[in-house]
Amino acid sequence: MNRRMAKRLSRIVETGGCWYARYRQRRHLLALDDRMLKDIGLTRALAQHEGNKPFWRQ
């Protein structure tokens, strides 16, 4: 495997890891109750807005 291919593969793996982490964080955010959301300074509406974004969007 040449250097260019290795770099592309590395980026693909890194992107996949980032997407999976984002997906998990958003699922956890949606699972928080109102007291927990208040503790971190979010409303239910903001949590739902963020939590319902597709994993590939920042």
C-alpha distance matrix in Angstrom:
0.0 3.8 6.7 8.2 6.3 6.5 10.0 10.9 10.2 12.2 14.9 15.2 15.8 18.2 20.0 20.5 22.0 24.2 25.4 26.3 28.1 30.0 31.0 32.3 34.2 35.8 36.9 38.4 40.2 41.8 43.0 44.9 48.7 50.8 51.8 48.2 47.4 50.5 49.4 46.2 48.1 47.0 49.1 48.4 47.8 45.2 43.4 43.4 42.3 39.2 38.7 38.7 36.0 32.8 30.0 28.0 31.0 31.7
3.8 0.0 3.8 5.6 5.5 6.3 8.8 10.2 10.8 12.3 14.5 15.6 16.7 18.4 20.2 21.4 22.8 24.5 26.0 27.2 28.8 30.5 31.8 33.3 34.8 36.4 37.9 39.3 40.8 42.6 44.0 45.7 49.5 51.4 52.4 48.7 47.8 50.7 49.6 46.2 48.0 46.9 49.2 48.7 48.0 45.2 43.7 43.8 42.4 39.3 39.1 39.2 36.3 33.2 30.5 28.1 30.8 31.3
6.7 3.8 0.0 3.8 5.5 5.1 6.2 8.7 9.9 10.4 12.4 14.3 15.4 16.3 18.3 20.0 21.1 22.4 24.3 25.8 27.0 28.5 30.2 31.7 32.9 34.6 36.3 37.5 38.8 40.8 42.3 43.8 47.5 49.3 50.1 46.5 45.4 48.2 47.0 43.6 45.3 44.4 46.8 46.6 45.9 42.9 41.5 41.9 40.4 37.2 37.3 37.6 34.6 31.8 28.9 26.5 28.9 29.0
8.2 5.6 3.8 0.0 3.8 5.4 5.2 6.3 8.7 9.8 10.7 12.5 14.4 15.3 16.5 18.5 20.1 21.1 22.6 24.4 25.9 26.9 28.6 30.5 31.6 33.0 34.8 36.3 37.4 39.2 41.0 42.5 46.2 47.8 48.9 45.4 44.1 46.9 45.9 42.4 43.9 42.8 45.0 44.7 43.8 40.9 39.7 39.9 38.1 35.1 35.3 35.3 32.2 29.3 26.7 24.0 26.3 26.7
6.3 5.5 5.5 3.8 0.0 3.8 5.4 5.1 6.1 8.5 9.9 10.5 12.3 14.1 15.3 16.5 18.4 19.9 21.0 22.5 24.4 25.7 26.9 28.7 30.3 31.6 33.1 34.8 36.1 37.7 39.3 41.1 44.8 46.7 47.9 44.4 43.2 46.2 45.3 41.9 43.5 42.3 44.3 43.7 42.9 40.2 38.7 38.7 37.1 34.2 34.0 33.9 31.0 27.9 25.2 22.8 25.5 26.3
6.5 6.3 5.1 5.4 3.8 0.0 3.8 5.5 5.1 6.1 8.6 9.9 10.6 12.1 14.2 15.3 16.5 18.3 19.9 21.1 22.6 24.3 25.7 27.1 28.6 30.3 31.8 33.1 34.5 36.4 37.8 39.5 43.2 45.2 46.1 42.5 41.5 44.5 43.3 40.1 41.9 40.9 43.1 42.6 42.1 39.3 37.6 37.9 36.6 33.4 33.1 33.4 30.6 27.7 24.7 22.6 25.3 25.7
10.0 8.8 6.2 5.2 5.4 3.8 0.0 3.8 5.5 5.0 6.3 8.7 10.0 10.4 12.2 14.2 15.3 16.4 18.3 20.0 21.1 22.4 24.2 25.9 26.9 28.5 30.4 31.6 32.7 34.8 36.4 37.8 41.5 43.2 44.1 40.5 39.4 42.2 41.1 37.7 39.3 38.4 40.7 40.4 39.7 36.8 35.4 35.8 34.3 31.1 31.2 31.5 28.5 25.9 22.9 20.5 22.9 22.9
10.9 10.2 8.7 6.3 5.1 5.5 3.8 0.0 3.8 5.4 5.1 6.2 8.7 9.8 10.5 12.3 14.3 15.2 16.4 18.3 20.0 20.9 22.4 24.4 25.7 26.9 28.7 30.3 31.4 33.1 34.9 36.6 40.2 41.9 43.2 39.7 38.4 41.3 40.5 37.1 38.6 37.3 39.3 38.8 37.9 35.1 33.8 33.8 32.2 29.3 29.2 29.2 26.2 23.3 20.5 18.0 20.6 21.2
10.2 10.8 9.9 8.7 6.1 5.1 5.5 3.8 0.0 3.8 5.4 5.1 6.2 8.5 9.8 10.6 12.4 14.2 15.3 16.5 18.4 20.0 21.0 22.7 24.4 25.8 27.2 28.8 30.3 31.9 33.4 35.2 38.9 40.9 42.1 38.6 37.5 40.7 39.8 36.5 38.3 37.0 39.0 38.2 37.6 35.0 33.3 33.3 32.1 29.0 28.5 28.6 25.9 22.8 19.9 17.9 20.9 21.7
12.2 12.3 10.4 9.8 8.5 6.1 5.0 5.4 3.8 0.0 3.8 5.5 5.2 6.1 8.6 9.9 10.6 12.3 14.2 15.4 16.6 18.3 20.0 21.3 22.6 24.4 26.0 27.2 28.6 30.6 31.9 33.5 37.2 39.1 40.0 36.4 35.5 38.5 37.3 34.1 36.0 34.9 37.2 36.7 36.3 33.5 31.7 32.2 31.0 27.7 27.4 28.0 25.3 22.6 19.3 17.5 20.2 20.3
14.9 14.5 12.4 10.7 9.9 8.6 6.3 5.1 5.4 3.8 0.0 3.8 5.5 5.0 6.0 8.4 9.8 10.4 12.1 14.1 15.2 16.3 18.1 19.9 20.9 22.3 24.3 25.7 26.7 28.6 30.4 31.8 35.5 37.2 38.3 34.7 33.5 36.4 35.5 32.1 33.7 32.5 34.6 34.3 33.6 30.7 29.2 29.6 28.1 24.9 24.9 25.3 22.4 19.8 16.7 14.5 16.9 17.0
15.2 15.6 14.3 12.5 10.5 9.9 8.7 6.2 5.1 5.5 3.8 0.0 3.8 5.5 5.1 6.1 8.6 9.9 10.5 12.2 14.2 15.3 16.4 18.4 20.0 21.1 22.6 24.4 25.6 27.2 28.9 30.7 34.4 36.3 37.6 34.2 33.0 36.1 35.5 32.2 33.8 32.3 34.1 33.3 32.6 30.1 28.4 28.3 27.0 24.0 23.6 23.6 20.9 17.8 14.9 12.9 15.9 16.8
15.8 16.7 15.4 14.4 12.3 10.6 10.0 8.7 6.2 5.2 5.5 3.8 0.0 3.8 5.5 5.1 6.2 8.6 9.9 10.6 12.3 14.2 15.3 16.6 18.4 20.0 21.3 22.7 24.3 26.0 27.3 29.1 32.9 35.0 36.1 32.6 31.7 34.9 34.0 30.9 32.9 31.5 33.5 32.7 32.4 29.9 27.8 28.0 27.2 23.9 23.1 23.6 21.3 18.4 15.0 13.9 17.0 17.6
18.2 18.4 16.3 15.3 14.1 12.1 10.4 9.8 8.5 6.1 5.0 5.5 3.8 0.0 3.8 5.4 5.1 6.2 8.7 9.9 10.6 12.3 14.3 15.5 16.5 18.4 20.2 21.2 22.5 24.6 26.0 27.4 31.2 33.0 34.0 30.4 29.4 32.4 31.3 28.1 30.0 28.9 31.2 30.7 30.5 27.6 25.7 26.3 25.3 21.9 21.5 22.4 19.9 17.5 14.0 12.8 15.3 15.1
20.0 20.2 18.3 16.5 15.3 14.2 12.2 10.5 9.8 8.6 6.0 5.1 5.5 3.8 0.0 3.8 5.4 5.0 6.1 8.6 9.9 10.5 12.2 14.3 15.3 16.5 18.4 20.0 20.9 22.7 24.5 26.1 29.8 31.5 32.8 29.4 28.0 31.1 30.5 27.1 28.7 27.2 29.1 28.5 27.9 25.2 23.5 23.7 22.5 19.3 19.0 19.5 16.7 14.2 10.9 9.2 11.9 12.2
20.5 21.4 20.0 18.5 16.5 15.3 14.2 12.3 10.6 9.9 8.4 6.1 5.1 5.4 3.8 0.0 3.8 5.4 5.1 6.1 8.6 9.8 10.5 12.3 14.2 15.4 16.6 18.4 19.9 21.3 22.9 24.8 28.5 30.6 32.0 28.6 27.5 30.9 30.3 27.2 29.0 27.3 29.0 28.0 27.6 25.3 23.2 23.1 22.3 19.2 18.2 18.6 16.3 13.5 10.0 9.4 12.7 13.7
22.0 22.8 21.1 20.1 18.4 16.5 15.3 14.3 12.4 10.6 9.8 8.6 6.2 5.1 5.4 3.8 0.0 3.8 5.4 5.1 6.2 8.6 9.8 10.7 12.2 14.3 15.5 16.6 18.3 20.2 21.3 23.0 26.8 28.9 29.9 26.4 25.6 28.9 27.9 25.0 27.1 25.8 27.8 27.0 27.1 24.6 22.2 22.6 22.2 18.8 17.7 18.8 17.0 14.7 10.9 11.1 13.9 13.9
24.2 24.5 22.4 21.1 19.9 18.3 16.4 15.2 14.2 12.3 10.4 9.9 8.6 6.2 5.0 5.4 3.8 0.0 3.8 5.5 5.2 6.1 8.6 10.0 10.6 12.3 14.4 15.4 16.4 18.5 20.2 21.5 25.2 26.9 28.0 24.5 23.3 26.4 25.6 22.4 24.2 22.9 25.0 24.5 24.4 21.6 19.5 20.2 19.4 15.9 15.4 16.7 14.4 12.7 8.9 8.9 10.9 10.4
25.4 26.0 24.3 22.6 21.0 19.9 18.3 16.4 15.3 14.2 12.1 10.5 9.9 8.7 6.1 5.1 5.4 3.8 0.0 3.8 5.5 5.1 6.1 8.7 9.9 10.6 12.4 14.3 15.2 16.7 18.6 20.4 24.0 25.9 27.4 24.2 22.8 26.1 25.8 22.7 24.2 22.3 24.0 23.0 22.6 20.2 18.1 18.1 17.3 14.1 13.3 13.9 11.6 9.3 5.6 6.0 8.7 9.4
26.3 27.2 25.8 24.4 22.5 21.1 20.0 18.3 16.5 15.4 14.1 12.2 10.6 9.9 8.6 6.1 5.1 5.5 3.8 0.0 3.8 5.4 5.0 6.2 8.6 10.0 10.7 12.4 14.2 15.6 16.8 18.9 22.6 24.9 26.3 23.0 22.1 25.7 25.2 22.4 24.4 22.6 24.2 22.8 23.0 20.9 18.2 18.3 18.3 15.1 13.4 14.3 13.1 10.9 7.4 9.2 11.8 12.4
28.1 28.8 27.0 25.9 24.4 22.6 21.1 20.0 18.4 16.6 15.2 14.2 12.3 10.6 9.9 8.6 6.2 5.2 5.5 3.8 0.0 3.8 5.4 5.2 6.1 8.6 10.0 10.6 12.2 14.4 15.5 16.9 20.6 22.8 23.8 20.3 19.6 22.9 22.1 19.2 21.5 20.0 22.1 21.2 21.7 19.3 16.6 17.3 17.5 14.0 12.6 14.5 13.3 12.2 8.7 10.6 12.3 11.7
30.0 30.5 28.5 26.9 25.7 24.3 22.4 20.9 20.0 18.3 16.3 15.3 14.2 12.3 10.5 9.8 8.6 6.1 5.1 5.4 3.8 0.0 3.8 5.5 5.1 6.2 8.7 9.9 10.4 12.4 14.4 15.7 19.3 21.0 22.4 19.1 17.8 21.1 20.8 17.7 19.4 17.5 19.3 18.5 18.5 16.0 13.6 14.3 13.9 10.4 9.4 11.2 9.8 9.1 5.8 8.1 8.9 8.4
31.0 31.8 30.2 28.6 26.9 25.7 24.2 22.4 21.0 20.0 18.1 16.4 15.3 14.3 12.2 10.5 9.8 8.6 6.1 5.0 5.4 3.8 0.0 3.8 5.6 5.3 6.3 8.7 10.0 10.9 12.7 14.9 18.4 20.5 22.3 19.3 18.1 21.7 21.7 19.0 20.7 18.4 19.6 18.0 18.1 16.3 13.5 13.3 13.6 10.7 8.5 9.6 8.9 7.8 5.1 8.5 10.0 10.7
32.3 33.3 31.7 30.5 28.7 27.1 25.9 24.4 22.7 21.3 19.9 18.4 16.6 15.5 14.3 12.3 10.7 10.0 8.7 6.2 5.2 5.5 3.8 0.0 3.8 5.4 5.1 6.2 8.6 10.0 10.7 12.8 16.5 19.0 20.4 17.1 16.6 20.3 19.9 17.6 19.8 17.9 19.4 17.8 18.7 17.0 13.7 14.1 15.2 12.2 9.6 11.6 11.9 11.4 8.9 12.2 13.5 13.5
34.2 34.8 32.9 31.6 30.3 28.6 26.9 25.7 24.4 22.6 20.9 20.0 18.4 16.5 15.3 14.2 12.2 10.6 9.9 8.6 6.1 5.1 5.6 3.8 0.0 3.8 5.5 5.1 6.1 8.7 9.9 10.9 14.6 16.7 17.8 14.4 13.6 17.1 16.6 14.0 16.2 14.5 16.4 15.4 16.4 14.2 11.1 12.3 13.2 9.9 8.1 11.1 11.2 11.8 9.6 12.6 12.9 12.0
35.8 36.4 34.6 33.0 31.6 30.3 28.5 26.9 25.8 24.4 22.3 21.1 20.0 18.4 16.5 15.4 14.3 12.3 10.6 10.0 8.6 6.2 5.3 5.4 3.8 0.0 3.8 5.3 4.9 6.3 8.7 10.2 13.6 15.4 17.3 14.4 12.9 16.5 16.8 14.3 15.8 13.3 14.4 12.9 13.4 11.6 8.5 8.9 9.9 6.9 4.4 7.3 8.0 9.2 8.2 11.5 11.3 11.0
36.9 37.9 36.3 34.8 33.1 31.8 30.4 28.7 27.2 26.0 24.3 22.6 21.3 20.2 18.4 16.6 15.5 14.4 12.4 10.7 10.0 8.7 6.3 5.1 5.5 3.8 0.0 3.8 5.4 5.2 6.4 9.1 12.5 15.0 17.0 14.3 13.5 17.3 17.8 15.9 17.7 15.1 15.7 13.5 14.6 13.7 10.1 9.9 11.9 9.8 6.3 8.4 10.3 10.9 10.1 13.9 14.2 14.5
38.4 39.3 37.5 36.3 34.8 33.1 31.6 30.3 28.8 27.2 25.7 24.4 22.7 21.2 20.0 18.4 16.6 15.4 14.3 12.4 10.6 9.9 8.7 6.2 5.1 5.3 3.8 0.0 3.8 5.4 5.0 6.6 10.3 13.0 14.3 11.3 11.2 14.9 14.8 13.2 15.5 13.6 14.7 13.0 14.9 13.8 10.0 11.0 13.3 11.1 8.3 11.3 13.0 14.1 13.0 16.5 16.6 16.0
40.2 40.8 38.8 37.4 36.1 34.5 32.7 31.4 30.3 28.6 26.7 25.6 24.3 22.5 20.9 19.9 18.3 16.4 15.2 14.2 12.2 10.4 10.0 8.6 6.1 4.9 5.4 3.8 0.0 3.8 5.4 5.5 8.9 10.7 12.4 9.5 8.3 12.0 12.5 10.6 12.3 10.0 11.1 9.7 11.5 10.1 6.4 8.1 10.3 8.2 6.1 9.7 11.5 13.6 13.0 16.3 15.5 14.6
41.8 42.6 40.8 39.2 37.7 36.4 34.8 33.1 31.9 30.6 28.6 27.2 26.0 24.6 22.7 21.3 20.2 18.5 16.7 15.6 14.4 12.4 10.9 10.0 8.7 6.3 5.2 5.4 3.8 0.0 3.8 5.6 8.2 10.2 12.8 10.8 9.5 13.2 14.5 13.2 14.3 11.3 11.2 8.5 10.2 10.1 6.4 6.3 9.5 8.6 5.7 8.2 11.1 13.2 13.5 17.0 16.3 16.2
43.0 44.0 42.3 41.0 39.3 37.8 36.4 34.9 33.4 31.9 30.4 28.9 27.3 26.0 24.5 22.9 21.3 20.2 18.6 16.8 15.5 14.4 12.7 10.7 9.9 8.7 6.4 5.0 5.4 3.8 0.0 3.8 6.5 9.6 11.6 9.7 9.8 13.4 14.2 13.6 15.4 13.1 13.0 10.5 13.0 13.2 9.5 9.8 13.2 12.3 9.3 11.7 14.6 16.4 16.2 19.9 19.6 19.3
44.9 45.7 43.8 42.5 41.1 39.5 37.8 36.6 35.2 33.5 31.8 30.7 29.1 27.4 26.1 24.8 23.0 21.5 20.4 18.9 16.9 15.7 14.9 12.8 10.9 10.2 9.1 6.6 5.5 5.6 3.8 0.0 3.8 6.7 8.0 5.9 6.3 9.8 10.4 10.3 12.2 10.4 10.7 9.0 12.2 12.1 8.8 10.3 13.6 12.7 10.6 13.6 16.2 18.5 18.3 21.7 20.9 20.0
48.7 49.5 47.5 46.2 44.8 43.2 41.5 40.2 38.9 37.2 35.5 34.4 32.9 31.2 29.8 28.5 26.8 25.2 24.0 22.6 20.6 19.3 18.4 16.5 14.6 13.6 12.5 10.3 8.9 8.2 6.5 3.8 0.0 3.8 5.6 5.4 6.3 8.7 10.1 11.2 12.4 10.8 10.2 8.5 12.2 12.9 10.2 11.6 15.0 14.9 13.2 15.8 18.8 21.3 21.5 24.9 23.8 23.0
50.8 51.4 49.3 47.8 46.7 45.2 43.2 41.9 40.9 39.1 37.2 36.3 35.0 33.0 31.5 30.6 28.9 26.9 25.9 24.9 22.8 21.0 20.5 19.0 16.7 15.4 15.0 13.0 10.7 10.2 9.6 6.7 3.8 0.0 3.8 5.5 5.0 6.1 8.6 10.1 10.2 8.7 7.6 6.7 10.5 11.5 9.8 11.6 14.6 15.0 14.2 16.7 19.5 22.5 23.0 26.1 24.5 23.4
51.8 52.4 50.1 48.9 47.9 46.1 44.1 43.2 42.1 40.0 38.3 37.6 36.1 34.0 32.8 32.0 29.9 28.0 27.4 26.3 23.8 22.4 22.3 20.4 17.8 17.3 17.0 14.3 12.4 12.8 11.6 8.0 5.6 3.8 0.0 3.8 5.5 5.1 6.3 9.0 9.8 9.8 9.8 10.0 13.7 14.1 12.5 14.8 17.6 17.5 16.8 19.7 22.2 25.1 25.2 28.3 26.7 25.2
48.2 48.7 46.5 45.4 44.4 42.5 40.5 39.7 38.6 36.4 34.7 34.2 32.6 30.4 29.4 28.6 26.4 24.5 24.2 23.0 20.3 19.1 19.3 17.1 14.4 14.4 14.3 11.3 9.5 10.8 9.7 5.9 5.4 5.5 3.8 0.0 3.8 5.4 5.0 6.6 8.7 8.7 9.9 10.1 13.7 13.2 10.9 13.7 16.4 15.5 14.7 18.0 20.2 22.8 22.4 25.5 24.1 22.4
47.4 47.8 45.4 44.1 43.2 41.5 39.4 38.4 37.5 35.5 33.5 33.0 31.7 29.4 28.0 27.5 25.6 23.3 22.8 22.1 19.6 17.8 18.1 16.6 13.6 12.9 13.5 11.2 8.3 9.5 9.8 6.3 6.3 5.0 5.5 3.8 0.0 3.8 5.4 5.3 6.1 5.1 6.3 7.0 10.3 9.5 7.7 10.8 13.1 12.5 12.3 15.5 17.5 20.5 20.5 23.3 21.5 19.8
50.5 50.7 48.2 46.9 46.2 44.5 42.2 41.3 40.7 38.5 36.4 36.1 34.9 32.4 31.1 30.9 28.9 26.4 26.1 25.7 22.9 21.1 21.7 20.3 17.1 16.5 17.3 14.9 12.0 13.2 13.4 9.8 8.7 6.1 5.1 5.4 3.8 0.0 3.8 5.4 4.9 5.6 6.7 8.7 11.7 11.1 10.5 13.6 15.5 15.2 15.7 18.7 20.5 23.7 23.8 26.4 24.4 22.4
49.4 49.6 47.0 45.9 45.3 43.3 41.1 40.5 39.8 37.3 35.5 35.5 34.0 31.3 30.5 30.3 27.9 25.6 25.8 25.2 22.1 20.8 21.7 19.9 16.6 16.8 17.8 14.8 12.5 14.5 14.2 10.4 10.1 8.6 6.3 5.0 5.4 3.8 0.0 3.8 5.6 7.7 9.9 11.9 14.9 13.6 12.5 15.9 17.7 16.7 17.0 20.4 21.9 24.8 24.4 26.9 25.1 22.8
46.2 46.2 43.6 42.4 41.9 40.1 37.7 37.1 36.5 34.1 32.1 32.2 30.9 28.1 27.1 27.2 25.0 22.4 22.7 22.4 19.2 17.7 19.0 17.6 14.0 14.3 15.9 13.2 10.6 13.2 13.6 10.3 11.2 10.1 9.0 6.6 5.3 5.4 3.8 0.0 3.8 5.8 9.1 11.3 13.6 11.5 10.5 14.2 15.4 13.8 14.6 18.1 19.1 22.0 21.3 23.6 21.7 19.2
48.1 48.0 45.3 43.9 43.5 41.9 39.3 38.6 38.3 36.0 33.7 33.8 32.9 30.0 28.7 29.0 27.1 24.2 24.2 24.4 21.5 19.4 20.7 19.8 16.2 15.8 17.7 15.5 12.3 14.3 15.4 12.2 12.4 10.2 9.8 8.7 6.1 4.9 5.6 3.8 0.0 3.8 6.9 10.1 11.8 9.8 10.0 13.6 14.4 13.5 15.0 18.1 19.1 22.3 22.2 24.3 21.8 19.4
47.0 46.9 44.4 42.8 42.3 40.9 38.4 37.3 37.0 34.9 32.5 32.3 31.5 28.9 27.2 27.3 25.8 22.9 22.3 22.6 20.0 17.5 18.4 17.9 14.5 13.3 15.1 13.6 10.0 11.3 13.1 10.4 10.8 8.7 9.8 8.7 5.1 5.6 7.7 5.8 3.8 0.0 3.8 6.6 8.1 6.1 6.4 9.9 10.7 10.4 11.8 14.6 15.9 19.3 19.6 21.8 19.4 17.4
49.1 49.2 46.8 45.0 44.3 43.1 40.7 39.3 39.0 37.2 34.6 34.1 33.5 31.2 29.1 29.0 27.8 25.0 24.0 24.2 22.1 19.3 19.6 19.4 16.4 14.4 15.7 14.7 11.1 11.2 13.0 10.7 10.2 7.6 9.8 9.9 6.3 6.7 9.9 9.1 6.9 3.8 0.0 3.8 5.3 5.2 6.2 8.6 9.9 10.8 11.9 14.1 15.9 19.6 20.6 22.9 20.4 18.9
48.4 48.7 46.6 44.7 43.7 42.6 40.4 38.8 38.2 36.7 34.3 33.3 32.7 30.7 28.5 28.0 27.0 24.5 23.0 22.8 21.2 18.5 18.0 17.8 15.4 12.9 13.5 13.0 9.7 8.5 10.5 9.0 8.5 6.7 10.0 10.1 7.0 8.7 11.9 11.3 10.1 6.6 3.8 0.0 3.8 5.5 5.1 6.1 8.5 10.0 10.1 11.8 14.4 17.8 19.1 21.8 19.7 18.9
47.8 48.0 45.9 43.8 42.9 42.1 39.7 37.9 37.6 36.3 33.6 32.6 32.4 30.5 27.9 27.6 27.1 24.4 22.6 23.0 21.7 18.5 18.1 18.7 16.4 13.4 14.6 14.9 11.5 10.2 13.0 12.2 12.2 10.5 13.7 13.7 10.3 11.7 14.9 13.6 11.8 8.1 5.3 3.8 0.0 3.8 5.5 5.2 6.1 8.7 9.7 10.5 12.7 16.4 18.2 20.5 18.0 17.4
45.2 45.2 42.9 40.9 40.2 39.3 36.8 35.1 35.0 33.5 30.7 30.1 29.9 27.6 25.2 25.3 24.6 21.6 20.2 20.9 19.3 16.0 16.3 17.0 14.2 11.6 13.7 13.8 10.1 10.1 13.2 12.1 12.9 11.5 14.1 13.2 9.5 11.1 13.6 11.5 9.8 6.1 5.2 5.5 3.8 0.0 3.8 5.4 5.0 6.2 8.3 10.0 11.2 14.9 16.3 18.3 15.5 14.4
43.4 43.7 41.5 39.7 38.7 37.6 35.4 33.8 33.3 31.7 29.2 28.4 27.8 25.7 23.5 23.2 22.2 19.5 18.1 18.2 16.6 13.6 13.5 13.7 11.1 8.5 10.1 10.0 6.4 6.4 9.5 8.8 10.2 9.8 12.5 10.9 7.7 10.5 12.5 10.5 10.0 6.4 6.2 5.1 5.5 3.8 0.0 3.8 5.4 5.3 5.7 8.3 10.2 13.6 14.5 17.1 15.0 14.0
43.4 43.8 41.9 39.9 38.7 37.9 35.8 33.8 33.3 32.2 29.6 28.3 28.0 26.3 23.7 23.1 22.6 20.2 18.1 18.3 17.3 14.3 13.3 14.1 12.3 8.9 9.9 11.0 8.1 6.3 9.8 10.3 11.6 11.6 14.8 13.7 10.8 13.6 15.9 14.2 13.6 9.9 8.6 6.1 5.2 5.4 3.8 0.0 3.8 5.4 4.9 5.8 8.6 11.9 13.6 16.3 14.5 14.5
42.3 42.4 40.4 38.1 37.1 36.6 34.3 32.2 32.1 31.0 28.1 27.0 27.2 25.3 22.5 22.3 22.2 19.4 17.3 18.3 17.5 13.9 13.6 15.2 13.2 9.9 11.9 13.3 10.3 9.5 13.2 13.6 15.0 14.6 17.6 16.4 13.1 15.5 17.7 15.4 14.4 10.7 9.9 8.5 6.1 5.0 5.4 3.8 0.0 3.8 5.6 5.6 6.7 10.5 12.6 14.6 12.0 12.0
39.2 39.3 37.2 35.1 34.2 33.4 31.1 29.3 29.0 27.7 24.9 24.0 23.9 21.9 19.3 19.2 18.8 15.9 14.1 15.1 14.0 10.4 10.7 12.2 9.9 6.9 9.8 11.1 8.2 8.6 12.3 12.7 14.9 15.0 17.5 15.5 12.5 15.2 16.7 13.8 13.5 10.4 10.8 10.0 8.7 6.2 5.3 5.4 3.8 0.0 3.8 5.5 5.6 9.0 10.1 12.1 9.8 9.2
38.7 39.1 37.3 35.3 34.0 33.1 31.2 29.2 28.5 27.4 24.9 23.6 23.1 21.5 19.0 18.2 17.7 15.4 13.3 13.4 12.6 9.4 8.5 9.6 8.1 4.4 6.3 8.3 6.1 5.7 9.3 10.6 13.2 14.2 16.8 14.7 12.3 15.7 17.0 14.6 15.0 11.8 11.9 10.1 9.7 8.3 5.7 4.9 5.6 3.8 0.0 3.8 5.6 8.3 9.2 12.2 10.9 11.0
38.7 39.2 37.6 35.3 33.9 33.4 31.5 29.2 28.6 28.0 25.3 23.6 23.6 22.4 19.5 18.6 18.8 16.7 13.9 14.3 14.5 11.2 9.6 11.6 11.1 7.3 8.4 11.3 9.7 8.2 11.7 13.6 15.8 16.7 19.7 18.0 15.5 18.7 20.4 18.1 18.1 14.6 14.1 11.8 10.5 10.0 8.3 5.8 5.6 5.5 3.8 0.0 3.8 6.4 8.7 11.5 10.3 11.6
36.0 36.3 34.6 32.2 31.0 30.6 28.5 26.2 25.9 25.3 22.4 20.9 21.3 19.9 16.7 16.3 17.0 14.4 11.6 13.1 13.3 9.8 8.9 11.9 11.2 8.0 10.3 13.0 11.5 11.1 14.6 16.2 18.8 19.5 22.2 20.2 17.5 20.5 21.9 19.1 19.1 15.9 15.9 14.4 12.7 11.2 10.2 8.6 6.7 5.6 5.6 3.8 0.0 3.8 6.3 8.2 6.6 8.2
32.8 33.2 31.8 29.3 27.9 27.7 25.9 23.3 22.8 22.6 19.8 17.8 18.4 17.5 14.2 13.5 14.7 12.7 9.3 10.9 12.2 9.1 7.8 11.4 11.8 9.2 10.9 14.1 13.6 13.2 16.4 18.5 21.3 22.5 25.1 22.8 20.5 23.7 24.8 22.0 22.3 19.3 19.6 17.8 16.4 14.9 13.6 11.9 10.5 9.0 8.3 6.4 3.8 0.0 3.8 5.5 5.7 8.6
30.0 30.5 28.9 26.7 25.2 24.7 22.9 20.5 19.9 19.3 16.7 14.9 15.0 14.0 10.9 10.0 10.9 8.9 5.6 7.4 8.7 5.8 5.1 8.9 9.6 8.2 10.1 13.0 13.0 13.5 16.2 18.3 21.5 23.0 25.2 22.4 20.5 23.8 24.4 21.3 22.2 19.6 20.6 19.1 18.2 16.3 14.5 13.6 12.6 10.1 9.2 8.7 6.3 3.8 0.0 3.8 5.5 7.6
28.0 28.1 26.5 24.0 22.8 22.6 20.5 18.0 17.9 17.5 14.5 12.9 13.9 12.8 9.2 9.4 11.1 8.9 6.0 9.2 10.6 8.1 8.5 12.2 12.6 11.5 13.9 16.5 16.3 17.0 19.9 21.7 24.9 26.1 28.3 25.5 23.3 26.4 26.9 23.6 24.3 21.8 22.9 21.8 20.5 18.3 17.1 16.3 14.6 12.1 12.2 11.5 8.2 5.5 3.8 0.0 3.8 6.6
31.0 30.8 28.9 26.3 25.5 25.3 22.9 20.6 20.9 20.2 16.9 15.9 17.0 15.3 11.9 12.7 13.9 10.9 8.7 11.8 12.3 8.9 10.0 13.5 12.9 11.3 14.2 16.6 15.5 16.3 19.6 20.9 23.8 24.5 26.7 24.1 21.5 24.4 25.1 21.7 21.8 19.4 20.4 19.7 18.0 15.5 15.0 14.5 12.0 9.8 10.9 10.3 6.6 5.7 5.5 3.8 0.0 3.8
31.7 31.3 29.0 26.7 26.3 25.7 22.9 21.2 21.7 20.3 17.0 16.8 17.6 15.1 12.2 13.7 13.9 10.4 9.4 12.4 11.7 8.4 10.7 13.5 12.0 11.0 14.5 16.0 14.6 16.2 19.3 20.0 23.0 23.4 25.2 22.4 19.8 22.4 22.8 19.2 19.4 17.4 18.9 18.9 17.4 14.4 14.0 14.5 12.0 9.2 11.0 11.6 8.2 8.6 7.6 6.6 3.8 0.0
